[in-house]
Amino acid sequence: MNFEWYLALRYFKGNRKGARFLSFIKIMSITGVAIGSAGLLIALSVVHGFKSTINNKVLGFAPHYTIATQSFITPTIERADTLITFLDQRLPEISEKQPVIQGQVMIQTKDEISGTILKGVNRSGSVSNLSQYVIIGNFDLTEQENGMFGIVIGSKLASQLSADTGDIVTTYTVSGVPSLINSPEIKQFLITGIYKTGIDQFDDVFVIVDREQARELFKLKPNEAHAIEVKLKDENSIEPFEDKLISTLSFPFFSESILEKFYNIFAWVELQEQMIPLVIGVMIIVAAFNLIGAVLMMILERTRDIGILKTIGTKSSIVRRIFLFEGLLVSFTGLVIGIGISLLFAYLQLEFQLIPLSEENYYMSYVPVEPHLLDFLIVALVTTILCALASWIPARVAAKTDPLKVISYGR
């Protein structure tokens, strides 16, 4: 250990009698750095947790792109199989695709009735990951033992209908005004699963059935579909892929990305990710400025030592480094404590969900946390740089001290 680090460590320990006030200032400086760094790391982990949770829920339910037709004459895609083959040949970025049939229906149990959107998809549900959000029963759209096909409904809708798995529901198509010559199509299904994403736009709106059953209900021809849902190999390329998809498709087809369809949700998450770290980051800046006062107090406490060091020929640069290192020790101690606090918070929140949330407003029942190693590295680097700059100012004051005046002052 060199001379500067040895003295800085001795001063940092502060065992001198009558230095209680200095110890208090030092503790407050360490506390400021610890709270600032912990607050920023916790805020970043919460923001990342929010973003990942929302993205997983939206991307788990909805496709990356939906391709439909804007023709008023033929509102459906008449040859969905041909369009899928075309996409296979032109767009290798696509990993999964499926024609879907969906429309408004009335759904009824023995006690309740409600309106909803019935969506017919592949039995495997390959384009979405909805099966991971099934909380009761299974994602099973196949024919059941009683001859009826399975249907999966949202938890919000199930609550409205007082429905549970194993119940039979009746669906009615809604097209114009019902009459003797315009009777609705009726089909019964058996509830095999209830899903819950926490997002009302999904849980309260959609029921999922086998595509062929939806085709019969809406009287569509073979290979006819309302839209084609597309899932990309890389979900991070959703936005850049849009230009290529638009240039590939021609009228009357158009596409809508998941980012456009649920813009309000993604914009809300993006706003949090941009603003919260900036607001919480001010805490570290305040802690760094507090460190200036703390190091100045340390210098005032050590004025006699500075005079002695200067008298025996110690260079000003060495004196400057001693107090700069002491400031860095304060910041490093606070930083280590702050990192420990943030890791402890992340563990407790993941294990015990200490902070609950209103699922109706935040789409999740508790605060999610997702610590990133890069955040810890960046916060540690920024905190160290700010505290080093803050320590440099009083350290220069110590280095410029006149030894004769200091010794006289210290008598």
C-alpha positions, -999 to 999 in steps of 0.1 A, spaced: 0 0 0 15 34 -10 18 64 12 -13 83 -1 -36 53 2 -23 45 37 -30 80 50 -64 82 32 -74 49 48 -63 61 83 -82 94 79 -112 75 66 -114 53 97 -113 85 118 -103 71 152 -92 105 166 -109 117 198 -133 146 196 -141 140 159 -177 129 164 -191 157 143 -167 148 115 -178 111 117 -214 122 115 -207 142 84 -189 113 69 -217 89 77 -242 113 61 -221 115 30 -219 77 28 -257 75 34 -263 101 6 -243 81 -19 -259 48 -8 -295 61 -11 -288 78 -44 -272 48 -60 -297 24 -45 -327 46 -56 -314 48 -92 -307 10 -94 -341 1 -79 -358 25 -103 -340 11 -133 -348 -25 -123 -384 -16 -118 -386 1 -152 -370 -28 -169 -394 -51 -151 -424 -31 -162 -412 -31 -198 -405 -68 -199 -437 -78 -182 -459 -56 -205 -440 -66 -236 -443 -103 -227 -480 -100 -221 -488 -80 -253 -464 -101 -275 -477 -133 -259 -512 -125 -269 -511 -105 -300 -491 -112 -333 -462 -90 -344 -481 -81 -375 -517 -85 -387 -524 -85 -425 -559 -77 -436 -577 -64 -467 -592 -29 -470 -615 -37 -499 -652 -28 -492 -663 -54 -518 -645 -83 -502 -638 -76 -465 -621 -110 -461 -590 -125 -476 -605 -150 -501 -573 -171 -507 -554 -169 -474 -534 -200 -484 -521 -183 -515 -511 -152 -495 -493 -173 -469 -473 -191 -497 -464 -157 -511 -451 -145 -477 -431 -177 -473 -413 -170 -506 -407 -133 -501 -401 -128 -463 -378 -152 -446 -378 -131 -415 -413 -146 -406 -412 -176 -383 -449 -183 -378 -481 -173 -396 -517 -183 -394 -550 -172 -410 -575 -161 -384 -613 -157 -384 -628 -133 -359 -660 -113 -354 -684 -101 -329 -706 -126 -311 -729 -129 -282 -718 -155 -256 -742 -170 -231 -741 -192 -201 -771 -206 -183 -772 -174 -161 -755 -145 -180 -750 -132 -215 -724 -108 -229 -709 -95 -261 -673 -104 -271 -650 -111 -301 -647 -147 -311 -613 -155 -326 -606 -187 -346 -569 -197 -346 -547 -228 -351 -553 -254 -324 -517 -251 -313 -519 -213 -310 -484 -212 -325 -484 -174 -333 -492 -164 -298 -480 -176 -264 -514 -174 -248 -512 -209 -233 -487 -196 -207 -513 -173 -194 -540 -200 -189 -546 -200 -151 -574 -225 -150 -577 -256 -172 -557 -260 -204 -553 -243 -238 -573 -270 -256 -594 -262 -287 -599 -298 -298 -632 -318 -298 -641 -329 -263 -657 -361 -250 -692 -346 -252 -687 -338 -289 -683 -301 -284 -651 -282 -292 -631 -264 -266 -631 -226 -260 -606 -205 -240 -620 -173 -225 -605 -144 -205 -607 -142 -167 -626 -109 -168 -652 -123 -192 -655 -155 -172 -662 -135 -141 -689 -115 -159 -705 -147 -171 -701 -166 -138 -684 -193 -159 -658 -219 -151 -640 -247 -169 -663 -275 -178 -692 -251 -184 -711 -250 -217 -714 -217 -235 -736 -208 -265 -724 -183 -291 -745 -163 -315 -732 -144 -345 -742 -108 -347 -750 -95 -382 -777 -69 -387 -811 -72 -371 -822 -108 -362 -854 -118 -380 -870 -149 -396 -849 -145 -427 -818 -133 -408 -814 -158 -380 -781 -159 -362 -757 -188 -364 -756 -207 -331 -728 -229 -318 -720 -244 -284 -685 -248 -269 -671 -263 -237 -649 -241 -216 -615 -258 -214 -594 -229 -202 -594 -195 -186 -566 -171 -193 -554 -140 -175 -529 -115 -189 -539 -87 -165 -547 -65 -195 -585 -57 -198 -582 -53 -236 -575 -90 -238 -591 -106 -208 -625 -89 -213 -627 -90 -251 -615 -122 -267 -626 -158 -267 -605 -183 -286 -617 -213 -306 -605 -236 -333 -604 -218 -367 -626 -243 -385 -653 -239 -359 -652 -202 -363 -654 -206 -401 -686 -225 -397 -700 -200 -373 -693 -170 -397 -702 -190 -428 -668 -185 -446 -655 -205 -475 -625 -228 -472 -592 -209 -473 -611 -177 -466 -600 -156 -435 -605 -122 -420 -567 -117 -415 -533 -133 -414 -513 -131 -382 -475 -130 -385 -448 -137 -359 -412 -127 -367 -381 -147 -358 -366 -116 -340 -391 -96 -319 -366 -67 -318 -369 -62 -356 -407 -54 -355 -402 -18 -363 -375 -20 -391 -394 -49 -407 -424 -26 -414 -410 -9 -445 -401 -43 -461 -436 -57 -454 -453 -26 -468 -433 -27 -500 -440 -64 -504 -478 -62 -500 -499 -44 -526 -535 -32 -526 -559 -43 -512 -538 -57 -485 -525 -36 -456 -506 -45 -424 -507 -33 -388 -479 -38 -364 -484 -46 -327 -466 -14 -319 -492 6 -338 -522 -14 -325 -512 -10 -288 -494 23 -291 -508 37 -259 -495 8 -238 -460 9 -253 -458 47 -251 -467 45 -214 -439 21 -208 -414 41 -229 -423 73 -209 -415 56 -176 -382 42 -190 -370 76 -201 -382 98 -172 -378 79 -140 -340 73 -142 -335 110 -149 -355 120 -119 -340 95 -96 -305 102 -110 -306 137 -94 -302 120 -61 -267 109 -70 -258 144 -82 -270 158 -48 -250 132 -30 -219 141 -49 -223 178 -40 -227 168 -4 -194 150 -6 -177 184 -13 -187 196 21 -178 163 38 -142 164 23 -138 200 32 -147 192 68 -121 164 67 -95 189 55 -104 214 83 -100 185 108 -66 176 94 -52 211 90 -23 204 114 -15 172 97 -14 190 63 10 216 78 33 189 91 33 170 58 41 201 39 69 211 64 87 178 59 86 183 22 55 164 10 45 176 -25 12 193 -30 2 166 -55 5 139 -28 -16 159 -3 -42 164 -31 -43 127 -38 -46 118 -1 -79 137 2 -91 127 -32 -86 90 -22 -104 97 11 -134 111 -9 -133 80 -32 -134 57 -1 -165 75 11 -182 72 -23 -171 36 -28 -185 26 7 -218 43 -1 -219 27 -36 -213 -8 -22 -241 -3 4 -264 11 -23 -258 -19 -46 -264 -42 -16 -297 -24 -8 -309 -27 -44 -300 -64 -47 -318 -71 -14 -349 -52 -26 -349 -71 -59 -347 -105 -40 -374 -96 -15 -397 -83 -42 -393 -113 -64 -398 -137 -36 -425 -121 -15 -441 -94 -38 -439 -68 -10 -452 -39 -31 -487 -47 -47 -502 -29 -76 -537 -23 -89 -539 -47 -118 -566 -27 -135 -543 3 -138 -509 -13 -142 -517 -46 -159 -499 -65 -131 -506 -74 -95 -472 -64 -80 -442 -43 -89 -419 -63 -112 -381 -60 -109 -355 -70 -134 -319 -60 -125 -295 -56 -154 -257 -60 -149 -251 -31 -174 -271 -8 -151 -249 -17 -121 -218 -10 -141 -230 23 -155 -243 35 -121 -210 25 -104 -190 43 -131 -211 75 -131 -212 76 -93 -174 72 -90 -168 99 -116 -191 124 -100 -177 117 -65 -141 120 -78 -149 154 -94 -166 164 -61 -136 153 -41 -112 170 -64 -123 205 -55 -116 203 -17 -85 182 -24 -71 211 -44 -78 234 -14 -58 211 8 -29 210 -16 -27 248 -18 -26 253 20 3 274 33 22 252 59 33 282 81 -3 295 84 -16 260 90 8 253 119 1 286 134 -36 280 131 -33 246 146 -16 258 178 
